[in-house]
Amino acid sequence: MDSKFLLILSFVLFGISYLMRMIPLVFCKGKIKNKFLNSFLYYIPFAVMTSIIIPEVFSSTSSLASAISGVVVAVVLGLLGQNMLVIALASTAVVFVIENFILHLFN
């Protein structure tokens, strides 16, 4: 690809990204009073993160048992109100221990 095409493509992508952020600010000036829309917008980040993370968890581990145990630890810690750093470190540690120590005892 030549540099002119990449420059035009960069500006087009910048424009699209800017419009996606600007349109809600221009058209939604007041506070949203609809309860359904508020609850829908509240849960969207959780749904998106779950749909991104869960498939990757099961494809990045070498065993199903370690993946399930990591997810269970993350869900339990999340329900207990822990922050994301604690959840990530604890679930990663559980997967590491299961894959490197416990599964090797049975093989």
CORLIN-V984349 format. One record per backbone hydrogen bond with DSSP energy under -0.5 kcal/mol. CO is the residue of the C=O (numbers start at 1). NH is the residue of the N-H. Records with the same first field share a line. If there is no record, write none. Layout:
BEGIN
CO: NH + NH
END
This chain:
BEGIN
2: 6
3: 7
4: 8
5: 9
6: 10
7: 11
8: 12
9: 13
10: 14
11: 15
12: 16
13: 17
14: 18
15: 19
16: 20
17: 21
18: 22
19: 23
21: 25
22: 26
23: 27
24: 28
27: 29
34: 38
35: 39
36: 40
37: 41
38: 42
39: 43
40: 44
41: 45
43: 47
44: 48
45: 49
46: 50
47: 51
48: 52
49: 53
50: 54
52: 56
53: 57
54: 58
55: 59
56: 60
57: 61
63: 67
64: 68
65: 69
66: 70
67: 71
68: 72
69: 73
70: 74
71: 75
72: 76
73: 77
74: 78
75: 79
76: 80
77: 82
78: 81
83: 87
84: 88
85: 89
86: 90
87: 91
88: 92
89: 93
90: 94
91: 95
92: 96
93: 97
94: 98
95: 99
96: 100
97: 101 + 102
98: 103
101: 105
102: 105 + 106
END
